[in-house]
Amino acid sequence: MTCLSYGHHFYNSNTSHFCVIQDIVIMRNRKNQTQTRRNEKGPNQTSPERRPSSKLVLCLEVIIIVTIAFILYAVVFRQPQTRISVVTKTLNTSYDYIIVGGGPAGSVLASRLSEDSDKTVLLLEAGDDYVHNEDLHKPIAFMGLQKTAYDWQYYTVPQKHSQWAMKEKRSYWPSGRVLGGSGMLNSMQYARGCYFEYDFWESSGCKGWSYKHVLPYFKKSEDNLISKYEWSKYHSRQGRIAVSEGGTTPLTDLYLQAGREMKYEVEDLNGEVREGFDRIQTNIRNGVRSSAALEFLGKVAGDRENLHIGVNSFVTKIQITKGRAQGVYVIRNNKKYFIKANKEVISSAGAVRSPQLLMLSGIGPEEHLESLGIEVIADLPVGENLRDHVMIGLMTKINSSIGLTADILQSWTSKLRYNLFGSGPLSTAGVDATALFCVNFPIGPKSCRPDIQFNFFSGTVTDNILSLRDDIAKEYYFKPGEPGIVPVMTLLSPLSSGTITLNTTDPYDSPLIDPNYLDDERDVMQLLKGIELYRKLLDTPAMKSIGASMDKMKLSVCKKHKFDSEDFWECILRHLTITSYHPAGTCRMGPYSETNPTVVDPKLRVHGIKGLRVVDASIMPTMPAGNLHAPVVMIAEKAADMIRGKKTVLHI
């Protein structure tokens, strides 16, 4: 075996991983042999200068060897954390509760319902187990999971009013197809929205969904690790999903300083204040994605004989007989099975799959179902009221590489910090700070409803992950090594709405997704107000200190308009706004009336069908002003109490 001969080389991948240690040992032996020969020549021939004692030399050599071995282990050889699978190999023919969809809502429901040991619960997920790919749990890796086997890889229909820069004017919609669902693919931001939406739900007839009713359920699931909020009445340490504080690069303080220079406060945006800046709050625990699946299933499922979890189990239809959900048909291991539900079937498949499944089962708009030859069981507005936040990445040049550069992310020091301590750049999603703005009714930071959100991504995007046309992508994205940041602006109160409809009666065919982005002109006007905030942001001394410039957004596709004019930015917005990965509303909650039909009642029961509920983002009547993961977990927590007939939050 031949080893490397210089100590600065870590290892020889073709022979031995620890050649460097062997080299040091060889050099030490040679040194000892030389010293022995000198001693044999007698004391008069020994060098007169004082030499370190042999014990000291030995100690130093041992320290060096151990240090190098430690670094080798942490950076190169340490294996990903071994996660125990909670998947059930053999399923029963019937259960009390069958939950379709292993995303955040399904994970929470399965865990909570199975707390009653006398009830049997089955969770069915179309995708694979989460134990097979460590990137599902590594925060910085989330963008690389798109367009993989863990993603449904949806595309919208061509859009009329937006997506003009996309190939065929179709927006790419990632959606999690794995145990944990989209909670394994998202950017892990913890944002609840503001009290305004939930109070509006209540006033619209959704009794029990006001902010004072839902806040305890937000707190029930939260394990807040941010010391400065430890005693806040808006936070809790009793839950399972970690909420920690981001902000790992020097840019974090610059963002917050810029906010102060814009006359905004730095506050807890999940607390009393609804407008201002804050360090990002994330669902990350010790450098690991704190997903609902890992926290609610991974830590309890193996101890509960009454909870079964089936992956690679594709539900094709809910069987409804005489107005009651009887069970589900599922394709599993290339075979079709029917599994009976003794009490309820609960669809937690998300805002795309839940309406698709209901329509395939005969619940949906009568005219649409009849056009496909599907027997209509309940004429309900399933698939209507599709809402989604739209966002745009405002590529911003800076003059210093102080963010998350490729060199930093790939460095051995970053790997060392992550592998040893779960900290550093690899332990984050890359977003350091966030900000909320009330642009329509700026009546005060504690009373207004936010319309615009900025998330500050402290790195650059170089790959065409959005399916842009090649000519536009070449201009829009950063070149490798080019310093920059990406403030991501999101519209939180969209007025445009779209639809989910069936393409065919084949459950394996993706439905037709038409978000109808920017159909309502008022959405464009709100986004233009956001652009004005972007200008003010770049004009602060903090942003000027790093040479922040909007020149990167000077795209030739809008060159017919004067740069930085309102017409220019409207052109940019209609070309480059994309999904924020927040689809909702397609099985809308509310009391049913002929003039205002809804899909589920305030207890999330499908109108006119016994033993069938929907529990996911599709039930939202309107969009919360923020990311949807935390509200979806809250909905599932509240639904579990309603199903069990218990109130578990009286002490919170």
VEXDREN-2710 file (C-alpha; in Angstrom, 1 decimal):
% VEXDREN-2710
k/r/px/py/pz
1/MET/0.0/0.0/0.0
2/THR/1.3/3.4/-1.0
3/CYS/0.4/6.4/1.1
4/LEU/0.6/10.1/0.5
5/SER/3.9/11.6/1.7
6/TYR/2.8/15.1/2.8
7/GLY/0.9/15.8/5.9
8/HIS/-1.4/18.4/4.3
9/HIS/-3.1/15.7/2.3
10/PHE/-6.1/14.2/4.2
11/TYR/-6.4/10.7/2.7
12/ASN/-5.8/8.4/-0.3
13/SER/-9.2/7.4/-1.5
14/ASN/-7.8/4.5/-3.5
15/THR/-5.9/2.8/-0.7
16/SER/-6.3/3.8/2.9
17/HIS/-8.4/6.7/4.5
18/PHE/-5.8/7.1/7.1
19/CYS/-2.6/7.4/5.1
20/VAL/-1.8/10.7/6.6
21/ILE/-1.7/9.2/10.1
22/GLN/0.6/6.4/8.8
23/ASP/2.8/9.0/7.2
24/ILE/3.2/10.8/10.6
25/VAL/4.0/7.5/12.3
26/ILE/6.6/6.6/9.6
27/MET/8.2/10.1/10.0
28/ARG/8.2/9.6/13.7
29/ASN/9.9/6.2/13.4
30/ARG/12.5/7.6/11.0
31/LYS/13.2/10.4/13.5
32/ASN/13.6/7.8/16.3
33/GLN/16.0/5.8/14.2
34/THR/18.1/8.9/13.4
35/GLN/18.1/9.8/17.1
36/THR/19.3/6.3/18.0
37/ARG/22.2/6.5/15.5
38/ARG/23.2/9.8/17.0
39/ASN/23.1/8.3/20.5
40/GLU/25.3/5.4/19.3
41/LYS/28.0/7.9/18.2
42/GLY/28.3/9.2/21.8
43/PRO/27.4/12.4/23.6
44/ASN/30.3/14.5/22.2
45/GLN/28.8/14.3/18.7
46/THR/25.3/15.3/19.8
47/SER/24.1/18.8/18.8
48/PRO/24.7/21.3/21.6
49/GLU/21.3/23.1/21.3
50/ARG/18.6/22.1/23.8
51/ARG/16.0/19.8/22.4
52/PRO/12.4/19.1/23.6
53/SER/12.0/16.1/25.7
54/SER/10.8/12.9/24.1
55/LYS/7.7/12.9/26.2
56/LEU/6.7/16.4/24.9
57/VAL/7.4/15.4/21.3
58/LEU/5.3/12.3/21.8
59/CYS/2.4/14.3/23.3
60/LEU/2.5/16.8/20.4
61/GLU/2.5/14.0/17.9
62/VAL/-0.4/12.3/19.6
63/ILE/-2.4/15.6/19.6
64/ILE/-1.7/16.1/15.9
65/ILE/-2.7/12.5/15.0
66/VAL/-5.9/12.7/17.1
67/THR/-6.8/16.1/15.7
68/ILE/-6.4/15.0/12.1
69/ALA/-8.3/11.8/12.7
70/PHE/-11.1/13.8/14.3
71/ILE/-11.3/16.2/11.3
72/LEU/-11.2/13.3/8.9
73/TYR/-14.0/11.6/10.8
74/ALA/-16.2/14.7/10.9
75/VAL/-15.6/16.0/7.4
76/VAL/-15.2/12.9/5.4
77/PHE/-16.1/9.7/7.1
78/ARG/-19.0/10.5/9.4
79/GLN/-22.1/8.8/8.2
80/PRO/-25.5/10.5/8.1
81/GLN/-27.6/10.0/11.2
82/THR/-29.4/6.6/11.1
83/ARG/-33.1/7.2/11.2
84/ILE/-35.4/4.4/12.2
85/SER/-38.2/3.7/9.8
86/VAL/-41.7/3.9/11.2
87/VAL/-43.3/2.2/8.1
88/THR/-45.6/-0.8/8.5
89/LYS/-44.9/-3.7/6.1
90/THR/-48.2/-5.4/6.3
91/LEU/-51.5/-3.5/6.7
92/ASN/-54.8/-4.7/8.1
93/THR/-58.1/-4.8/6.1
94/SER/-59.8/-2.2/8.3
95/TYR/-59.0/0.7/10.7
96/ASP/-61.1/3.1/12.7
97/TYR/-59.5/6.1/10.9
98/ILE/-57.8/6.2/7.5
99/ILE/-55.8/9.3/6.7
100/VAL/-54.8/9.9/3.1
101/GLY/-51.6/11.9/2.7
102/GLY/-48.5/11.8/5.0
103/GLY/-47.7/15.5/4.8
104/PRO/-47.7/17.8/7.8
105/ALA/-51.4/17.6/8.4
106/GLY/-51.5/13.8/8.0
107/SER/-48.5/13.3/10.3
108/VAL/-50.0/15.4/13.1
109/LEU/-53.4/13.8/12.8
110/ALA/-52.1/10.2/12.8
111/SER/-50.0/10.9/15.9
112/ARG/-52.8/12.7/17.8
113/LEU/-55.6/10.2/16.9
114/SER/-53.4/7.3/17.9
115/GLU/-53.0/8.7/21.4
116/ASP/-56.2/6.9/22.1
117/SER/-55.0/3.4/22.3
118/ASP/-58.4/1.9/21.7
119/LYS/-58.6/3.5/18.2
120/THR/-56.7/2.1/15.2
121/VAL/-55.2/4.6/12.7
122/LEU/-53.8/4.1/9.2
123/LEU/-51.7/6.8/7.5
124/LEU/-51.3/6.3/3.7
125/GLU/-48.6/8.1/1.8
126/ALA/-48.1/7.8/-2.0
127/GLY/-44.4/8.6/-1.7
128/ASP/-41.5/6.7/-0.1
129/ASP/-40.1/6.7/3.4
130/TYR/-38.1/9.7/4.7
131/VAL/-35.2/7.5/5.9
132/HIS/-33.6/6.9/2.5
133/ASN/-32.2/10.3/1.8
134/GLU/-30.5/12.5/4.4
135/ASP/-31.0/15.6/2.3
136/LEU/-34.6/15.5/3.3
137/HIS/-33.5/16.4/6.8
138/LYS/-30.6/18.7/5.9
139/PRO/-31.8/22.3/5.8
140/ILE/-29.5/23.8/3.1
141/ALA/-30.4/20.9/0.7
142/PHE/-34.1/21.8/0.3
143/MET/-33.9/23.4/-3.1
144/GLY/-32.1/20.3/-4.5
145/LEU/-35.1/18.1/-3.7
146/GLN/-37.2/19.7/-6.3
147/LYS/-37.8/17.7/-9.5
148/THR/-36.8/14.5/-7.8
149/ALA/-38.6/11.3/-6.9
150/TYR/-39.8/13.1/-3.7
151/ASP/-41.7/15.7/-5.7
152/TRP/-45.1/15.4/-7.5
153/GLN/-43.6/17.8/-10.1
154/TYR/-46.8/19.6/-11.0
155/TYR/-47.1/22.2/-13.7
156/THR/-49.9/24.7/-14.2
157/VAL/-51.8/25.3/-17.4
158/PRO/-50.4/28.2/-19.5
159/GLN/-51.1/31.5/-17.8
160/LYS/-52.6/34.5/-19.5
161/HIS/-51.6/37.3/-17.1
162/SER/-48.3/36.0/-15.7
163/GLN/-45.5/33.4/-16.1
164/TRP/-44.5/35.0/-19.3
165/ALA/-40.8/34.2/-18.8
166/MET/-41.6/30.5/-18.2
167/LYS/-41.4/27.8/-20.8
168/GLU/-44.8/27.6/-22.4
169/LYS/-46.0/30.1/-19.8
170/ARG/-46.5/27.3/-17.3
171/SER/-45.4/27.6/-13.7
172/TYR/-43.6/24.7/-12.0
173/TRP/-45.3/23.6/-8.8
174/PRO/-43.2/21.5/-6.4
175/SER/-45.2/19.3/-4.0
176/GLY/-43.8/16.8/-1.5
177/ARG/-44.3/13.1/-2.4
178/VAL/-42.6/11.5/0.6
179/LEU/-43.5/10.7/4.1
180/GLY/-43.6/14.2/5.5
181/GLY/-45.0/15.7/2.3
182/SER/-44.2/19.3/1.4
183/GLY/-42.9/19.7/5.0
184/MET/-39.8/17.9/3.7
185/LEU/-39.3/20.2/0.7
186/ASN/-40.1/23.6/2.1
187/SER/-37.8/26.3/3.4
188/MET/-38.8/25.7/7.0
189/GLN/-39.9/29.2/7.8
190/TYR/-42.2/29.4/10.8
191/ALA/-44.9/32.1/10.2
192/ARG/-48.4/32.0/11.6
193/GLY/-50.1/34.8/9.7
194/CYS/-51.9/37.5/11.7
195/TYR/-55.0/37.5/13.8
196/PHE/-57.0/39.3/11.1
197/GLU/-57.5/36.2/8.9
198/TYR/-58.6/34.0/11.7
199/ASP/-61.1/36.5/13.0
200/PHE/-62.4/36.9/9.5
201/TRP/-62.9/33.2/9.2
202/GLU/-64.9/33.3/12.4
203/SER/-67.0/36.3/11.2
204/SER/-67.7/34.4/7.9
205/GLY/-69.4/31.6/9.8
206/CYS/-66.5/29.4/10.8
207/LYS/-67.3/29.2/14.4
208/GLY/-64.3/28.4/16.6
209/TRP/-61.7/29.6/14.2
210/SER/-61.0/33.1/15.6
211/TYR/-57.4/34.0/16.6
212/LYS/-58.2/33.4/20.3
213/HIS/-59.4/29.9/19.4
214/VAL/-56.5/28.9/17.2
215/LEU/-53.6/30.5/19.1
216/PRO/-53.5/27.7/21.7
217/TYR/-53.2/25.1/18.9
218/PHE/-50.3/27.0/17.4
219/LYS/-48.7/26.9/20.8
220/LYS/-49.5/23.3/21.4
221/SER/-47.3/22.1/18.5
222/GLU/-44.5/24.6/19.2
223/ASP/-41.2/23.9/21.0
224/ASN/-39.7/27.4/21.0
225/LEU/-35.9/27.4/21.3
226/ILE/-35.5/31.2/21.0
227/SER/-34.4/32.3/24.5
228/LYS/-35.7/35.9/24.1
229/TYR/-39.2/34.6/23.5
230/GLU/-39.1/32.1/26.3
231/TRP/-41.7/33.9/28.4
232/SER/-43.8/35.3/25.6
233/LYS/-47.5/34.6/25.8
234/TYR/-47.4/33.9/22.1
235/HIS/-44.9/31.0/22.3
236/SER/-44.5/27.7/24.0
237/ARG/-41.9/25.1/24.9
238/GLN/-44.5/22.2/25.3
239/GLY/-44.8/21.2/21.6
240/ARG/-43.0/18.8/19.3
241/ILE/-41.9/21.0/16.3
242/ALA/-38.8/23.1/17.0
243/VAL/-38.8/26.8/16.3
244/SER/-35.3/28.3/16.3
245/GLU/-33.8/31.5/15.2
246/GLY/-31.9/31.8/11.9
247/GLY/-29.3/34.4/10.8
248/THR/-25.9/32.9/10.3
249/THR/-24.1/35.4/8.0
250/PRO/-22.9/38.9/8.6
251/LEU/-25.7/40.1/6.3
252/THR/-28.3/39.4/9.0
253/ASP/-27.4/42.5/11.1
254/LEU/-27.3/44.6/7.9
255/TYR/-30.8/43.6/7.0
256/LEU/-32.1/44.4/10.4
257/GLN/-30.2/47.7/10.4
258/ALA/-31.7/48.6/7.1
259/GLY/-35.1/48.0/8.6
260/ARG/-34.4/50.4/11.4
261/GLU/-33.2/53.0/8.9
262/MET/-36.5/52.5/7.1
263/LYS/-38.2/53.4/10.5
264/TYR/-39.4/49.9/11.2
265/GLU/-39.0/48.0/14.5
266/VAL/-37.2/44.7/14.9
267/GLU/-39.8/42.6/16.6
268/ASP/-41.3/39.1/16.9
269/LEU/-43.4/38.8/13.8
270/ASN/-45.2/35.8/15.3
271/GLY/-46.2/37.8/18.3
272/GLU/-48.2/41.0/18.8
273/VAL/-46.5/43.0/16.1
274/ARG/-47.6/42.5/12.4
275/GLU/-45.2/44.8/10.6
276/GLY/-41.5/45.2/10.9
277/PHE/-38.2/43.1/10.6
278/ASP/-37.0/40.1/12.4
279/ARG/-34.5/37.3/12.3
280/ILE/-36.0/34.4/10.5
281/GLN/-37.8/31.8/12.7
282/THR/-37.4/28.3/11.4
283/ASN/-38.4/24.7/12.1
284/ILE/-34.9/23.5/12.6
285/ARG/-33.5/21.6/15.7
286/ASN/-29.7/21.3/16.0
287/GLY/-29.2/21.6/12.3
288/VAL/-31.9/19.1/11.4
289/ARG/-35.2/19.9/9.7
290/SER/-37.8/19.6/12.5
291/SER/-40.6/18.2/10.2
292/ALA/-44.0/17.2/11.4
293/ALA/-43.2/13.7/10.1
294/LEU/-40.0/13.3/12.1
295/GLU/-41.4/14.9/15.3
296/PHE/-44.9/13.5/15.3
297/LEU/-44.3/10.1/13.7
298/GLY/-40.6/9.3/14.0
299/LYS/-40.6/9.8/17.8
300/VAL/-43.8/7.9/18.7
301/ALA/-44.9/5.5/15.9
302/GLY/-42.7/2.6/16.9
303/ASP/-44.3/2.6/20.3
304/ARG/-47.9/2.4/19.2
305/GLU/-49.3/-0.8/18.0
306/ASN/-52.6/1.0/17.0
307/LEU/-50.8/3.2/14.4
308/HIS/-49.8/1.8/11.0
309/ILE/-48.1/3.8/8.3
310/GLY/-48.1/2.7/4.7
311/VAL/-45.7/4.3/2.1
312/ASN/-45.7/3.9/-1.6
313/SER/-49.5/3.5/-1.2
314/PHE/-51.4/5.5/-3.8
315/VAL/-55.1/6.1/-2.9
316/THR/-57.2/6.2/-6.1
317/LYS/-60.7/6.6/-4.7
318/ILE/-62.9/7.0/-1.6
319/GLN/-65.7/4.5/-1.6
320/ILE/-69.0/6.3/-0.7
321/THR/-72.1/4.2/-0.2
322/LYS/-75.5/5.6/0.8
323/GLY/-73.9/8.9/1.8
324/ARG/-71.2/7.5/4.0
325/ALA/-67.4/7.1/3.3
326/GLN/-66.8/3.3/3.6
327/GLY/-63.1/3.2/3.0
328/VAL/-60.4/3.7/0.3
329/TYR/-59.0/1.9/-2.7
330/VAL/-55.2/1.9/-2.7
331/ILE/-52.5/0.7/-5.1
332/ARG/-49.7/-0.8/-3.1
333/ASN/-46.9/-3.1/-4.3
334/ASN/-48.6/-3.2/-7.7
335/LYS/-51.8/-4.6/-6.3
336/LYS/-55.2/-2.9/-5.7
337/TYR/-56.6/-3.2/-2.2
338/PHE/-59.8/-1.9/-0.4
339/ILE/-59.3/-0.9/3.2
340/LYS/-62.4/-0.3/5.3
341/ALA/-62.8/2.7/7.6
342/ASN/-64.9/1.9/10.6
343/LYS/-65.3/5.5/11.6
344/GLU/-63.8/8.1/9.2
345/VAL/-61.8/8.7/6.1
346/ILE/-59.8/11.9/6.3
347/SER/-58.2/13.5/3.3
348/SER/-55.0/15.3/4.1
349/ALA/-53.5/15.1/0.7
350/GLY/-53.1/18.9/0.2
351/ALA/-54.7/21.6/-1.9
352/VAL/-54.0/19.7/-5.2
353/ARG/-54.5/16.1/-4.3
354/SER/-57.5/16.5/-1.9
355/PRO/-59.8/18.1/-4.5
356/GLN/-58.6/15.6/-7.1
357/LEU/-59.4/12.6/-4.9
358/LEU/-62.8/14.0/-3.9
359/MET/-63.7/14.6/-7.6
360/LEU/-62.6/11.1/-8.6
361/SER/-64.8/9.8/-5.8
362/GLY/-67.9/11.7/-7.1
363/ILE/-67.7/14.9/-4.9
364/GLY/-67.4/18.1/-6.9
365/PRO/-69.0/20.4/-9.5
366/GLU/-71.8/18.5/-11.1
367/GLU/-71.3/19.7/-14.6
368/HIS/-67.5/19.0/-14.5
369/LEU/-67.9/15.5/-13.1
370/GLU/-70.7/14.6/-15.6
371/SER/-68.5/15.8/-18.5
372/LEU/-66.0/13.0/-17.5
373/GLY/-68.6/10.4/-16.9
374/ILE/-68.2/10.4/-13.1
375/GLU/-71.3/9.6/-11.0
376/VAL/-72.1/12.7/-9.0
377/ILE/-72.6/11.9/-5.3
378/ALA/-72.4/15.5/-4.0
379/ASP/-72.5/18.7/-6.0
380/LEU/-70.0/20.8/-4.2
381/PRO/-67.5/23.5/-5.3
382/VAL/-64.5/21.3/-5.0
383/GLY/-61.4/22.6/-6.8
384/GLU/-62.7/26.2/-6.9
385/ASN/-61.3/29.1/-4.8
386/LEU/-57.7/28.1/-5.5
387/ARG/-55.4/30.7/-3.9
388/ASP/-51.7/31.0/-3.8
389/HIS/-49.1/33.5/-2.7
390/VAL/-47.0/34.7/-5.6
391/MET/-43.4/35.8/-5.1
392/ILE/-40.5/37.2/-7.1
393/GLY/-36.7/36.9/-6.4
394/LEU/-35.2/40.3/-6.7
395/MET/-31.7/39.5/-7.8
396/THR/-29.5/42.1/-6.1
397/LYS/-25.8/42.6/-6.7
398/ILE/-23.4/43.4/-3.8
399/ASN/-19.7/44.2/-3.7
400/SER/-18.6/41.7/-1.2
401/SER/-18.8/37.9/-0.9
402/ILE/-20.0/37.9/2.7
403/GLY/-23.1/35.7/2.2
404/LEU/-23.5/32.1/1.4
405/THR/-21.1/31.6/-1.5
406/ALA/-20.4/28.2/-3.0
407/ASP/-16.9/28.3/-1.5
408/ILE/-18.4/28.7/2.0
409/LEU/-21.0/26.0/1.5
410/GLN/-18.4/23.5/0.2
411/SER/-15.7/24.3/2.6
412/TRP/-14.4/21.8/5.1
413/THR/-15.0/24.2/8.0
414/SER/-18.7/24.4/7.1
415/LYS/-18.9/20.6/7.0
416/LEU/-17.0/20.3/10.2
417/ARG/-19.3/22.8/12.0
418/TYR/-22.4/21.0/10.7
419/ASN/-21.2/17.4/11.4
420/LEU/-19.9/18.2/14.9
421/PHE/-22.3/20.8/16.2
422/GLY/-25.3/21.0/13.8
423/SER/-24.4/24.7/13.2
424/GLY/-23.0/27.0/10.5
425/PRO/-24.2/27.6/6.9
426/LEU/-25.3/24.1/6.2
427/SER/-27.7/24.1/9.2
428/THR/-29.9/26.8/7.6
429/ALA/-32.1/27.3/4.6
430/GLY/-30.0/30.3/3.6
431/VAL/-32.7/32.9/4.7
432/ASP/-31.3/35.2/7.4
433/ALA/-34.2/37.6/8.0
434/THR/-37.8/38.4/7.2
435/ALA/-40.0/41.5/7.0
436/LEU/-43.7/42.2/6.9
437/PHE/-45.3/45.4/5.4
438/CYS/-48.8/46.8/5.5
439/VAL/-49.0/48.7/2.2
440/ASN/-52.8/49.0/1.8
441/PHE/-53.8/50.1/5.3
442/PRO/-50.8/51.2/7.3
443/ILE/-52.7/51.9/10.5
444/GLY/-50.0/50.7/12.9
445/PRO/-47.7/47.7/13.4
446/LYS/-50.0/46.1/15.9
447/SER/-53.3/46.6/14.0
448/CYS/-52.7/46.3/10.3
449/ARG/-52.8/43.2/8.0
450/PRO/-49.5/42.6/6.2
451/ASP/-49.7/42.6/2.4
452/ILE/-46.1/42.2/1.5
453/GLN/-43.4/39.9/2.9
454/PHE/-39.7/40.0/2.2
455/ASN/-37.4/37.1/3.0
456/PHE/-33.7/37.8/2.7
457/PHE/-31.8/35.0/1.1
458/SER/-28.1/35.6/1.7
459/GLY/-26.8/33.8/-1.4
460/THR/-27.3/33.6/-5.1
461/VAL/-29.2/31.4/-7.5
462/THR/-27.3/30.1/-10.4
463/ASP/-29.3/27.2/-11.6
464/ASN/-32.5/27.4/-13.7
465/ILE/-34.7/25.7/-11.1
466/LEU/-37.8/27.7/-12.2
467/SER/-38.1/26.4/-15.8
468/LEU/-37.4/29.9/-17.2
469/ARG/-36.8/30.3/-20.9
470/ASP/-33.1/29.9/-21.5
471/ASP/-32.6/33.4/-22.9
472/ILE/-34.1/35.0/-19.8
473/ALA/-32.4/32.6/-17.4
474/LYS/-29.0/33.6/-18.8
475/GLU/-29.6/37.2/-17.7
476/TYR/-31.7/36.7/-14.6
477/TYR/-29.6/34.2/-12.6
478/PHE/-26.2/35.0/-11.1
479/LYS/-23.0/33.6/-12.6
480/PRO/-21.0/31.3/-10.4
481/GLY/-18.9/33.3/-8.0
482/GLU/-20.8/36.5/-8.6
483/PRO/-21.6/38.1/-5.2
484/GLY/-25.2/38.9/-4.5
485/ILE/-28.3/38.4/-2.4
486/VAL/-32.0/37.7/-3.2
487/PRO/-34.7/39.6/-1.3
488/VAL/-37.7/37.4/-2.1
489/MET/-40.9/39.6/-2.3
490/THR/-44.2/37.8/-1.7
491/LEU/-47.8/39.0/-2.1
492/LEU/-49.7/37.9/1.0
493/SER/-53.2/39.0/0.1
494/PRO/-53.9/37.9/-3.4
495/LEU/-57.3/38.7/-4.9
496/SER/-56.9/36.5/-8.0
497/SER/-58.2/33.0/-7.7
498/GLY/-58.1/29.9/-9.8
499/THR/-59.2/26.3/-10.1
500/ILE/-58.2/22.7/-9.8
501/THR/-60.1/20.4/-12.3
502/LEU/-59.6/16.9/-13.5
503/ASN/-57.7/16.2/-16.6
504/THR/-58.9/12.6/-17.0
505/THR/-60.5/10.0/-14.8
506/ASP/-57.1/8.3/-14.4
507/PRO/-55.9/9.1/-10.8
508/TYR/-52.3/8.9/-12.0
509/ASP/-52.8/11.8/-14.4
510/SER/-52.1/15.2/-12.8
511/PRO/-55.1/17.5/-12.5
512/LEU/-55.3/20.8/-14.4
513/ILE/-53.9/23.5/-12.2
514/ASP/-54.9/27.1/-13.1
515/PRO/-54.0/29.6/-10.4
516/ASN/-54.9/32.5/-12.7
517/TYR/-52.1/34.6/-11.3
518/LEU/-52.4/38.4/-11.5
519/ASP/-55.8/38.2/-13.1
520/ASP/-57.0/40.9/-10.6
521/GLU/-55.2/44.1/-11.4
522/ARG/-55.1/45.0/-7.7
523/ASP/-52.6/42.2/-7.1
524/VAL/-50.2/44.0/-9.5
525/MET/-50.7/47.3/-7.8
526/GLN/-49.9/45.8/-4.4
527/LEU/-46.7/44.2/-5.8
528/LEU/-45.7/47.6/-7.2
529/LYS/-46.0/49.0/-3.7
530/GLY/-43.6/46.3/-2.7
531/ILE/-41.2/47.4/-5.4
532/GLU/-41.2/50.8/-3.9
533/LEU/-40.2/49.3/-0.5
534/TYR/-37.4/47.5/-2.4
535/ARG/-36.1/50.8/-3.6
536/LYS/-36.2/52.3/-0.1
537/LEU/-34.4/49.2/1.2
538/LEU/-31.5/49.6/-1.2
539/ASP/-31.3/53.3/-0.5
540/THR/-30.5/52.7/3.2
541/PRO/-27.0/53.3/4.4
542/ALA/-26.8/49.7/5.5
543/MET/-27.5/48.4/2.0
544/LYS/-25.3/51.0/0.4
545/SER/-22.4/49.9/2.5
546/ILE/-22.3/46.6/0.6
547/GLY/-23.0/48.2/-2.8
548/ALA/-26.5/46.7/-3.1
549/SER/-27.8/47.4/-6.6
550/MET/-31.0/46.5/-8.6
551/ASP/-29.0/46.5/-11.9
552/LYS/-29.3/42.7/-12.1
553/MET/-33.0/43.1/-12.7
554/LYS/-32.4/45.2/-15.9
555/LEU/-33.6/42.4/-18.2
556/SER/-33.8/42.9/-21.9
557/VAL/-37.3/41.2/-22.0
558/CYS/-38.7/44.5/-20.6
559/LYS/-36.3/46.8/-22.4
560/LYS/-39.0/48.6/-24.2
561/HIS/-39.9/50.3/-20.9
562/LYS/-37.8/52.8/-19.0
563/PHE/-35.8/51.0/-16.4
564/ASP/-37.2/51.3/-12.9
565/SER/-40.4/52.8/-14.1
566/GLU/-43.8/51.5/-13.1
567/ASP/-44.4/50.0/-16.6
568/PHE/-41.0/48.3/-16.4
569/TRP/-41.7/46.7/-13.1
570/GLU/-45.2/45.6/-14.1
571/CYS/-43.5/43.9/-17.1
572/ILE/-41.0/42.2/-14.8
573/LEU/-43.8/41.1/-12.4
574/ARG/-45.8/39.5/-15.2
575/HIS/-42.8/37.7/-16.5
576/LEU/-41.1/36.5/-13.3
577/THR/-43.6/36.1/-10.4
578/ILE/-44.0/32.5/-9.5
579/THR/-45.6/30.3/-6.9
580/SER/-44.6/30.6/-3.2
581/TYR/-45.5/26.9/-2.9
582/HIS/-48.6/27.9/-0.8
583/PRO/-51.7/26.6/-2.7
584/ALA/-54.8/26.6/-0.5
585/GLY/-58.6/27.0/-0.5
586/THR/-59.8/24.3/-2.9
587/CYS/-62.0/22.6/-0.4
588/ARG/-63.2/25.8/1.3
589/MET/-64.5/25.7/4.9
590/GLY/-67.8/27.5/5.8
591/PRO/-71.5/27.1/6.4
592/TYR/-73.3/25.9/3.3
593/SER/-75.8/28.0/1.5
594/GLU/-77.1/28.0/-2.1
595/THR/-75.7/31.5/-2.6
596/ASN/-72.3/30.7/-0.9
597/PRO/-71.6/27.0/-1.3
598/THR/-68.6/25.5/0.5
599/VAL/-67.1/22.1/0.7
600/VAL/-66.6/21.4/4.4
601/ASP/-68.3/22.7/7.6
602/PRO/-66.4/24.4/10.5
603/LYS/-65.7/20.9/11.9
604/LEU/-64.1/20.0/8.5
605/ARG/-66.8/17.5/7.6
606/VAL/-67.7/17.3/3.9
607/HIS/-71.2/18.6/3.4
608/GLY/-73.7/15.8/2.9
609/ILE/-71.3/12.9/3.4
610/LYS/-70.9/11.1/6.7
611/GLY/-67.6/9.8/7.9
612/LEU/-65.5/12.1/5.5
613/ARG/-63.4/15.1/6.4
614/VAL/-60.7/17.2/4.8
615/VAL/-57.8/18.4/7.0
616/ASP/-55.1/20.4/5.1
617/ALA/-54.5/23.8/3.5
618/SER/-57.4/23.2/1.1
619/ILE/-60.0/24.1/3.7
620/MET/-58.7/27.7/4.2
621/PRO/-61.4/30.2/3.3
622/THR/-58.7/32.9/2.7
623/MET/-54.9/33.0/2.7
624/PRO/-53.0/33.6/6.0
625/ALA/-50.5/36.4/5.7
626/GLY/-47.4/34.2/5.8
627/ASN/-46.1/30.7/5.1
628/LEU/-48.6/27.9/5.4
629/HIS/-46.8/25.1/7.3
630/ALA/-47.5/26.5/10.7
631/PRO/-51.2/27.1/10.0
632/VAL/-51.6/23.6/8.5
633/VAL/-50.1/22.1/11.6
634/MET/-52.5/24.2/13.7
635/ILE/-55.5/23.0/11.6
636/ALA/-54.5/19.4/12.1
637/GLU/-54.1/19.9/15.9
638/LYS/-57.5/21.5/16.1
639/ALA/-59.1/18.8/13.9
640/ALA/-57.7/16.1/16.1
641/ASP/-59.4/17.5/19.1
642/MET/-62.7/17.9/17.1
643/ILE/-62.5/14.3/15.9
644/ARG/-61.6/12.9/19.4
645/GLY/-64.2/15.1/21.1
646/LYS/-61.6/16.5/23.5
647/LYS/-60.2/19.9/24.4
648/THR/-56.5/19.4/25.0
649/VAL/-55.5/23.1/25.0
650/LEU/-57.3/24.4/28.1
651/HIS/-54.0/24.6/30.0
652/ILE/-52.1/26.5/27.2
END
